[in-house]
């Protein structure tokens, strides 16, 4: 998860979000929004699927069905 937050304490906001949704994954902070801009992300939330080597494989997909389809497509390519 990468957190892009426009608040005064993005680290705390990300920690709160992760706690509320029981997210045990690594949370990265993009305080300047530079990384989101490089990926072409224009709104949040946006899902970014990253493979085991750290390569961004897909950007987008917000519904459970879209996410499932994107993950399945990536798994069949590996």
Steps between C-alpha positions, in 0.01 A plus 500: 500500500624849416340783687460838331358730762446873505487531875752636747602156627486245214691235697240499779210509254644199316548313828141575603366383162704179514379431854132559416513271195739247659760548226808302591692588183778753473370856472712745302455877516493722192487832681576709192274305261793457261471122476124516445555753222761275334244218496234730354278474806247783509278393786491286808449227580687338212639150517849424376592136449869427545664166424748315719791684338352840584388577145170688462281272290161675510351829615130550562219263578289603794220248522556152641419349158754726323769420756432127482519505119827698505660266754384192310642642176835565665512157660441326168790697346752393766 
